[in-house]
């Protein structure tokens, strides 16, 4: 798959990028190269390879999952810019 100018412009607009002509051409070449590499990876036969295989001979080290309260609420709230009634105050993101 090759990226043409229109596809690159559309992608830049979706990403809210402001690009000049030189940057647009460079991005177009880079995206085409990336997609070409992904296409090459798709051609590799991986049928006999375990999806979770690892080239390193390592065992997964597990630890017991234990919940601990190491910091008090007061200690945590000392580092926040704003708190109210013992809770973090964050900007409203949904109108």
Number of C-alpha atoms within 10 A of each C-alpha: 11 14 17 13 14 10 12 19 18 12 13 15 12 9 9 9 11 10 13 8 9 9 11 16 15 11 18 19 15 13 17 17 15 13 14 14 11 12 12 10 11 10 8 8 8 10 7 6 9 8 8 5 8 9 5 6 6 7 6 5 5 6 6 5 6 5 6 6 6 7 8 8 11 10 10 12 15 10 9 12 9 11 13 8 6 10 13 12 12 10 5 6 5 4 3
